[in-house]
């Protein structure tokens, strides 16, 4: 219920967001007409269409997005014709003569004194729903990401419908107030004809803005009344979540830590859910919760390009090795974040490189994820020999407490040779524990769907090749592109050699998730720190002279500083085209 309320409130807040500007002319074109027969059908059509399209886009893949692009252009043509009929009534008469009966009925509706028809208003709302691209703030981001992970359901559509209903509520209030203003102007100065033409001109301007991508470009990133802080406060208050830090990654991006201290009695948290639903099992035949009874089970949700997951792996592997003969079964559940992590071959290679030899379930459809009602990478669930979850921990850290839980559950199961000592892990490379006191830069996504702090403010040209020029100076945690890039929803792809990324950061370590081109050929790159080769500050995937190669889709450590950590400017130039960049992480 709180999610429905949250979604509705997020929609209400869109009225003070610049993303609503392109659709306002379409809504206010119904001012001066009865709300129930004109404005309300338009808003209902807009809300229903947005909820349907957003649901399909969240769970249906790229074909839905591509189909909606054609729908948007068709809607633009329809709304442009509507705007012309408001602006030029004589032209409208000429346009509608050869049209079929439906077109004639529409021309009656849009005339200056025509009787309003709910059906035509609903049709305008459908077109507006196809055109509307709201800002993906914390609330809508939470809804859309959750929909993608949880699959198609009535709940998904209800959440998106609640969001659209909130926006429609705000617009309805504005429309009712606008109608009163419109009527007053007609009574006082007889300006109805000029107002109608002005609305037509505004509609055509809105069509132009959407056709030029301003609704998903500038307006999605520049706000004179940002609602992000308000939305985040609503999320925190209604969800009861803990403050952000960088030790666990929630489904909606960013970083969050939810760590439970070990209770003395380890209460029962529920039964171990079924483990069916994996598309494939690695290092083991399929395992079931029923067959695992009699064993202590540790379930580790992870994904191989997640830096937080990589830093917990040395402990998980050590526990699997130390306690295997005493009755512990460790199961990795690989739930992908990026599309390339769905490739079982990529996961298999990563497991070999990382030395993972315990069973791993490939959870590409998030069925096991949903069975646990999980929300984080990494997440550890500890089950006793009777198949009951007794403890869980989200994120990095608290390793001693987690190991003591394992020891206690093994003793409860009857193991007689459980050592009381704790493992001593010596991690290196990307698996080394972070220096959180110096990690002042946040996880940053490169694709436009979740990108933040990108400069210049005009933003990206979405899903098209464009040329970018980074500014001479960047503020802390700002980043930019240089050269030719095609920025997609989850990644940016370099379309030419000499393309680069620049980031002003403050952290000991800098990582970047990268992948080579579609042909799989290695992509050479050059890293600079403050305009100089990194030298001793080079990461494990970079030579001291800053050179390196992207050979596979994974996380690359590009910077590891020693000594004092200060604000630095990182730059990576790709000497070959085709590379894809996904996300920065720091430690």
C-alpha positions in Angstrom: 0.0 0.0 0.0 2.8 2.4 0.8 4.2 1.9 -2.6 0.9 2.9 -4.2 0.8 6.0 -2.0 4.4 6.8 -2.8 3.8 6.4 -6.6 0.7 8.6 -6.5 2.6 11.3 -4.5 5.5 11.1 -7.0 3.1 11.7 -9.8 1.5 14.7 -8.0 4.9 16.3 -7.7 5.4 16.3 -11.5 3.4 19.5 -11.8 6.4 21.4 -10.5 8.9 19.5 -12.7 10.0 20.9 -16.0 9.3 17.5 -17.6 5.6 18.3 -17.6 6.0 21.4 -19.7 5.7 19.8 -23.1 2.3 18.3 -22.4 0.8 21.4 -20.7 -0.3 23.0 -24.0 -2.2 19.8 -24.9 -4.0 19.8 -21.5 -4.8 23.6 -21.5 -6.2 23.3 -25.0 -9.3 21.9 -23.3 -9.8 25.0 -21.1 -13.1 26.7 -21.5 -14.9 23.3 -22.1 -16.8 21.2 -19.6 -14.3 19.3 -17.5 -16.2 16.0 -17.3 -16.7 15.8 -21.1 -13.4 17.2 -22.2 -10.6 17.6 -19.7 -11.3 14.4 -17.7 -11.4 12.0 -20.7 -8.1 13.5 -21.9 -6.4 13.0 -18.5 -7.8 9.4 -18.2 -6.5 8.6 -21.7 -3.1 10.1 -20.8 -2.8 8.2 -17.6 -3.9 4.8 -19.0 -1.6 5.0 -22.0 1.4 6.0 -20.0 0.8 3.2 -17.5 0.4 0.6 -20.3 3.5 1.8 -22.3 5.7 2.1 -19.2 4.7 -1.4 -18.0 5.6 -2.9 -21.4 8.8 -0.9 -21.6 9.8 -2.0 -18.1 9.3 -5.8 -18.7 9.2 -6.2 -22.5 12.6 -5.3 -23.6 14.0 -3.2 -26.4 11.2 -4.0 -29.0 8.7 -2.2 -26.9 10.8 0.9 -26.7 11.3 0.8 -30.5 7.6 0.3 -31.1 6.8 3.3 -28.8 9.2 5.5 -30.8 6.9 4.9 -33.9 3.9 5.5 -31.7 5.4 8.8 -30.5 5.9 10.1 -34.0 2.4 9.1 -35.0 1.1 10.9 -31.9 3.2 14.0 -32.8 1.5 14.1 -36.2 -1.9 13.8 -34.7 -1.4 16.4 -32.0 0.3 18.8 -34.5 -2.9 18.6 -36.7 -5.0 19.3 -33.6 -2.9 22.3 -32.8 -3.2 23.6 -36.4 -7.0 23.3 -36.2 -7.0 25.5 -33.2 -4.6 28.0 -34.8 -6.1 28.1 -38.3 -9.8 27.1 -38.4 -10.0 27.6 -42.2 -7.1 25.3 -42.7 -8.8 22.8 -40.5 -11.9 22.8 -42.7 -9.8 22.1 -45.8 -7.9 19.3 -44.0 -11.0 17.5 -42.7 -13.0 17.5 -46.0 -11.3 14.3 -47.4 -11.2 12.5 -44.1 -13.4 9.7 -43.0 -16.3 10.1 -40.5 -14.0 9.9 -37.5 -11.9 12.8 -38.8 -15.1 14.8 -39.4 -16.2 14.2 -35.8 -12.8 15.3 -34.6 -12.9 18.6 -36.6 -16.3 19.3 -34.9 -14.6 19.0 -31.5 -11.7 21.3 -32.2 -13.7 24.1 -33.7 -14.0 27.3 -31.7 -17.6 26.7 -30.5 -18.0 23.0 -31.2 -19.8 20.7 -28.7 -17.1 18.7 -26.8 -17.0 15.0 -27.4 -15.4 12.8 -24.7 -14.2 10.2 -27.2 -12.1 12.7 -29.1 -10.7 14.1 -25.8 -9.8 10.6 -24.8 -8.0 10.1 -28.1 -6.0 13.3 -27.5 -5.1 11.9 -24.0 -3.9 8.7 -25.6 -1.6 10.7 -27.9 -0.4 12.8 -24.9 0.4 9.6 -22.9 2.6 8.4 -25.8 4.4 11.7 -25.8 4.9 12.2 -22.1 8.4 11.3 -20.8 8.4 12.3 -17.1 11.6 12.9 -15.1 12.8 9.6 -13.6 13.3 10.8 -10.1 13.8 8.5 -7.1 10.2 7.5 -6.9 9.7 6.7 -10.6 13.2 5.1 -10.7 12.2 2.8 -7.8 8.9 1.8 -9.6 10.5 1.2 -13.0 13.5 -0.8 -11.7 11.3 -2.8 -9.4 9.1 -3.6 -12.4 12.0 -4.7 -14.5 13.2 -7.1 -11.7 9.8 -8.5 -10.6 8.4 -9.0 -14.1 4.9 -8.3 -15.5 2.2 -8.2 -13.0 -1.0 -6.4 -12.0 1.0 -4.7 -9.3 3.4 -3.3 -11.8 0.6 -1.7 -13.8 -1.1 -0.4 -10.6 2.0 1.3 -9.4 2.6 3.0 -12.8 -1.1 3.9 -13.0 -0.9 5.4 -9.5 2.0 7.5 -10.7 0.1 8.7 -13.8 -3.0 9.3 -11.7 -1.0 11.6 -9.4 0.2 13.6 -12.4 -3.4 13.7 -13.8 -4.6 15.0 -10.4 -2.2 17.9 -10.5 -3.1 18.6 -14.1 -6.8 18.4 -13.4 -6.4 21.1 -10.7 -4.5 23.2 -13.1 -7.0 22.6 -15.8 -10.0 23.6 -13.6 -8.2 26.8 -12.5 -7.1 27.4 -16.0 -10.7 27.0 -17.2 -11.9 29.7 -14.7 -9.2 32.1 -16.0 -10.2 31.3 -19.6 -13.8 32.0 -18.9 -13.0 35.3 -17.1 -11.0 36.5 -20.1 -13.8 35.7 -22.5 -16.2 37.6 -20.4 -14.0 40.6 -19.8 -12.2 41.3 -23.0 -13.7 38.9 -25.6 -10.3 37.3 -26.2 -11.5 33.8 -26.7 -10.5 33.6 -30.3 -7.0 34.9 -29.6 -6.6 32.6 -26.6 -7.7 29.6 -28.7 -5.1 30.5 -31.3 -2.5 31.0 -28.6 -3.2 27.6 -27.3 -2.8 26.2 -30.8 0.6 27.9 -31.1 1.6 26.5 -27.7 0.7 23.0 -28.8 2.8 23.3 -31.9 5.7 24.6 -29.8 5.2 21.6 -27.5 5.3 19.2 -30.6 8.5 20.9 -31.7 10.1 20.5 -28.2 9.2 16.8 -28.1 10.4 16.2 -31.7 13.7 17.9 -30.8 14.2 15.7 -27.8 13.9 18.6 -25.3 11.5 16.6 -23.1 14.2 13.9 -22.5 17.2 16.2 -22.8 17.3 19.6 -21.3 14.0 19.5 -19.4 14.9 16.1 -17.9 18.0 17.5 -16.4 17.5 21.2 -15.7 14.9 22.0 -13.2 13.8 25.3 -11.6 11.8 23.4 -9.1 13.6 20.1 -8.5 11.6 17.5 -6.7 14.4 15.0 -6.2 15.0 15.9 -2.5 11.3 15.8 -1.7 10.9 12.5 -3.4 13.9 11.0 -1.6 12.5 12.2 1.7 9.2 10.5 0.9 10.9 7.3 0.0 12.9 7.3 3.2 9.9 8.2 5.4 7.4 5.8 3.9 9.9 2.9 3.4 11.7 3.3 6.7 15.1 2.8 5.0 18.4 3.6 6.5 20.6 6.4 5.2 22.8 5.8 2.2 26.4 4.8 2.1 28.4 2.6 -0.2 28.4 -0.9 1.2 25.4 -2.4 -0.6 23.7 -1.6 -3.9 19.9 -1.5 -3.9 17.8 -2.3 -7.0 17.2 1.3 -7.8 20.9 2.2 -8.1 23.1 4.2 -5.8 24.3 2.7 -2.6 22.7 1.6 0.7 23.7 -0.3 3.7 21.2 -2.4 5.8 23.3 -4.5 8.2 21.7 -6.4 11.0 23.7 -7.0 14.2 23.8 -10.6 15.3 20.9 -11.3 17.7 21.9 -13.5 20.6 19.2 -16.1 19.9 19.0 -15.9 16.1 15.2 -15.7 15.7 13.4 -17.5 12.9 12.9 -15.1 10.0 10.9 -17.5 7.8 11.5 -20.6 5.7 14.2 -20.9 3.0 12.3 -20.2 -0.3 12.3 -22.6 -3.2 15.4 -22.4 -5.4 13.7 -23.3 -8.6 13.4 -20.7 -11.4 17.1 -20.5 -12.3 17.8 -20.7 -16.0 20.9 -22.8 -15.3 23.1 -24.1 -12.5 26.9 -23.9 -12.6 29.2 -26.2 -10.5 26.2 -28.3 -9.4 23.0 -29.9 -10.5 19.9 -28.0 -9.5 19.4 -27.8 -5.8 16.2 -27.5 -3.8 15.3 -26.2 -0.4 13.9 -29.6 0.6 17.0 -31.5 -0.4 19.2 -29.1 1.5 17.5 -29.9 4.9 20.1 -31.2 7.3 22.6 -28.7 5.9 23.4 -25.1 7.0 22.9 -23.0 3.9 24.4 -19.6 3.0 22.7 -17.9 -0.1 24.8 -15.1 -1.6 23.0 -12.8 -4.1 25.7 -11.3 -6.3 26.5 -10.1 -9.8 30.0 -10.2 -11.3 30.5 -6.6 -12.2 29.3 -5.3 -8.7 32.3 -3.9 -6.8 30.5 -4.5 -3.5 29.9 -8.1 -4.4 33.5 -8.6 -5.5 34.8 -7.3 -2.2 32.7 -9.8 -0.2 33.8 -12.8 -2.3 37.1 -13.6 -0.5 35.1 -14.1 2.7 32.3 -16.2 1.1 34.9 -18.4 -0.6 36.8 -18.8 2.6 33.7 -19.8 4.5 32.7 -22.3 1.8 36.2 -23.9 2.0 36.5 -23.9 5.8 33.1 -25.2 6.7 32.3 -27.5 3.8 33.1 -30.7 5.6 31.2 -29.6 8.7 27.9 -29.2 6.9 27.8 -25.7 5.2 26.5 -25.4 1.7 27.2 -22.0 0.0 25.0 -21.1 -3.0 25.6 -18.1 -5.2 22.6 -16.6 -6.9 23.8 -14.5 -9.8 21.1 -11.9 -10.5 22.3 -9.6 -13.4 22.3 -5.8 -13.2 23.5 -5.1 -16.8 22.4 -6.9 -20.0 25.8 -8.4 -20.6 25.7 -10.1 -17.2 22.8 -12.3 -18.5 25.3 -14.1 -20.8 26.0 -17.4 -19.1 29.4 -17.6 -20.8 30.4 -14.3 -19.3 29.4 -15.5 -15.8 31.2 -18.8 -16.3 34.4 -17.1 -17.2 34.1 -14.6 -14.4 33.6 -17.5 -11.9 36.7 -19.2 -13.2 38.8 -16.0 -12.9 37.4 -15.4 -9.4 38.0 -19.0 -8.2 34.4 -19.7 -7.4 33.8 -23.5 -7.1 30.6 -23.7 -5.1 27.1 -24.0 -6.7 25.8 -20.9 -8.5 22.3 -20.4 -9.8 21.8 -18.2 -12.9 18.8 -16.1 -11.9 18.3 -14.2 -15.1 14.5 -14.0 -14.6 14.9 -12.9 -10.9 12.6 -15.7 -9.8 14.8 -16.6 -6.8 15.4 -12.9 -6.1 11.6 -12.4 -5.9 11.1 -15.5 -3.8 13.5 -14.1 -1.2 11.9 -10.6 -1.6 15.5 -9.4 -2.0 16.5 -5.8 -2.8 20.3 -5.6 -2.6 23.6 -6.7 -4.1 25.3 -8.3 -2.2 22.8 -10.0 0.2 23.6 -13.0 2.4 20.8 -15.2 3.9 21.7 -17.9 6.5 19.4 -20.9 6.9 19.6 -23.6 9.6 19.5 -27.4 9.1 15.7 -27.3 9.4 15.4 -25.0 6.4 14.6 -21.8 8.3 16.3 -18.5 7.7 17.8 -17.3 10.9 19.9 -14.3 9.9 20.6 -12.0 7.0 23.1 -9.3 6.1 23.1 -6.8 3.2 26.3 -5.2 1.9 29.9 -5.4 2.9 31.3 -5.7 6.4 30.2 -7.5 9.6 32.2 -10.5 8.4 33.0 -11.7 12.0 29.4 -11.6 13.0 28.4 -13.5 9.9 31.0 -16.2 10.5 29.8 -16.6 14.1 26.3 -17.2 12.8 27.6 -20.0 10.6 29.4 -21.5 13.6 26.3 -21.3 15.8 24.0 -22.9 13.1 26.5 -25.7 12.5 26.6 -26.5 16.2 22.8 -26.5 16.4 22.8 -29.0 13.5 25.1 -31.3 15.5 28.5 -30.6 14.1 31.1 -31.5 16.7 34.3 -30.1 15.3 33.4 -26.5 14.6 36.4 -24.2 15.3 35.7 -21.0 17.2 38.4 -19.1 15.4 37.7 -16.6 12.5 39.2 -16.6 9.0 41.9 -14.1 8.2 41.4 -12.9 4.6 44.1 -11.0 2.7 42.3 -9.5 -0.3 44.1 -7.8 -3.2 43.2 -5.8 -6.3 39.5 -4.9 -6.7 38.6 -7.2 -3.8 40.6 -5.1 -1.2 38.3 -3.5 1.3 37.5 0.2 0.5 38.7 3.2 2.4 35.3 4.6 3.2 36.7 7.7 4.9 38.1 8.9 1.6 35.4 7.6 -0.7 33.5 10.9 -1.3 32.4 10.1 -4.8 29.2 8.1 -5.4 28.5 5.2 -7.8 27.7 6.9 -11.1 25.9 5.4 -14.1 26.9 6.4 -17.6 23.6 5.5 -19.4 21.0 8.3 -19.4 18.4 6.2 -17.5 20.2 6.6 -14.2 22.9 9.2 -15.0 23.6 12.0 -12.5 26.0 14.9 -12.3 26.7 15.0 -16.1 27.8 18.3 -17.5 27.2 20.3 -19.6 23.6 20.8 -18.4 22.1 20.4 -21.9 22.6 16.7 -21.2 22.6 13.8 -23.6 21.3 13.2 -27.1 19.6 9.9 -26.3 20.1 6.8 -28.5 21.9 8.8 -31.2 25.5 9.4 -32.1 26.5 12.9 -31.0 29.7 14.9 -30.4 30.5 16.0 -26.9 33.0 18.5 -25.5 33.9 18.4 -21.8 34.3 21.7 -20.0 37.7 23.0 -19.0 36.9 22.6 -15.3 34.8 20.2 -13.4 33.4 20.4 -9.9 33.8 17.5 -7.5 31.7 14.4 -8.7 30.8 16.1 -12.0 31.7 14.1 -15.2 31.5 14.6 -18.9 32.1 13.0 -22.3 34.4 14.0 -25.1 34.3 12.9 -28.8 31.6 10.9 -30.5 29.3 8.8 -28.3 25.9 7.0 -28.6 24.4 7.3 -25.1 21.8 4.6 -24.4 19.7 3.8 -21.4 22.3 1.7 -19.5 25.5 2.4 -21.4 27.4 4.9 -23.6 29.2 3.5 -26.7 32.1 5.3 -28.3 31.5 5.8 -32.0 34.9 6.9 -33.0 38.5 6.7 -31.7 39.8 9.4 -29.4 36.5 9.5 -27.5 37.0 10.0 -23.7 35.4 10.3 -20.3 36.4 12.8 -17.7 35.5 12.6 -14.0 36.4 14.8 -11.0 36.5 12.4 -8.1 37.7 11.9 -4.5 38.5 8.3 -3.5 41.4 5.9 -3.2 40.1 3.6 -5.9 38.3 4.3 -9.2 36.6 1.5 -11.1 34.7 1.6 -14.4 32.5 -1.2 -15.9 33.5 -1.5 -19.5 33.0 -3.8 -22.5 34.6 -4.1 -25.9 32.8 -3.5 -29.2 30.2 -5.9 -30.8 33.0 -7.6 -32.7 34.8 -8.5 -29.4 38.1 -6.9 -30.5 40.1 -5.4 -27.7 39.9 -1.6 -27.3 43.1 0.2 -26.3 42.8 3.1 -23.8 45.0 5.7 -22.0 44.4 6.9 -18.5 45.5 10.3 -17.1 45.2 11.7 -13.6 45.3 15.5 -13.5 46.6 15.4 -17.0 49.6 13.1 -16.2 50.2 9.4 -16.4 49.1 7.6 -13.2 52.5 6.2 -12.2 52.2 4.5 -8.8 48.5 5.5 -8.7 47.6 3.1 -11.5 45.0 0.4 -10.9 45.4 -3.3 -11.5 44.0 -3.0 -15.1 46.3 -0.1 -16.0 50.1 0.1 -16.6 52.1 2.9 -14.8 52.1 4.8 -18.2 48.3 4.8 -18.2 47.9 2.2 -21.0 45.5 -0.7 -20.9 43.0 -2.7 -23.0 39.3 -3.5 -22.7 39.1 -7.2 -23.5 35.9 -8.4 -21.9 32.7 -7.1 -20.2 33.6 -6.6 -16.6 34.7 -4.1 -13.9 38.1 -2.5 -14.5 40.2 -1.0 -11.7 41.8 2.1 -13.2 43.1 4.0 -10.2 44.5 3.0 -6.8 46.1 5.8 -4.9 48.5 5.5 -2.0 49.1 8.1 0.6 47.0 11.2 0.9 43.8 11.3 -1.1 42.6 14.6 -2.7 40.3 15.7 -5.4 41.6 14.5 -8.7 40.6 14.7 -12.3 40.4 11.3 -14.0 40.4 11.0 -17.8 40.3 7.9 -20.0 40.7 8.1 -23.7 39.8 5.2 -26.0 42.1 4.8 -28.9 39.8 2.5 -30.8 36.0 2.8 -31.3 33.3 0.5 -30.0 33.9 0.5 -26.3 30.8 0.6 -24.0 31.0 2.2 -20.5 28.4 1.4 -17.9 29.1 2.7 -14.4 31.8 4.2 -12.1 32.3 2.9 -8.6 34.8 4.0 -5.9 36.5 2.7 -2.8 
